[in-house]
Amino acid sequence: MADRGDFARAVMAAIDAYGATAHIPARATSRWPKPVDRTIYRERNRIDRLLSDIKHFIGIAARHFKAVANALAALHLACFRLWIKANKSTT
């Protein structure tokens, strides 16, 4: 994940080396502006916010799991709680 602050030629070269396409908008003061697909950037932002919400679950953030199955179960529970919170009825 990268954002405007990571718009450096070294970061962009590293992303290109992995065969990925960088969708990082340039800073307003950049001498090398690069066009960015806003739809892809919005999707990246949604993923970034989801990861931020998951980090609020202390067990997942601190990685206190000895088994991968337990970590995956905790991740499922965290995502389920976030999904319920986002889709709860207001009526």
Summary of the structure (lengths in Angstrom):
residues: 91
radius of gyration: 17.5
end to end distance: 37.2
largest distance: 51.8
contacts: 176
relative contact order: 0.09
helix: 59%
strand: 0%
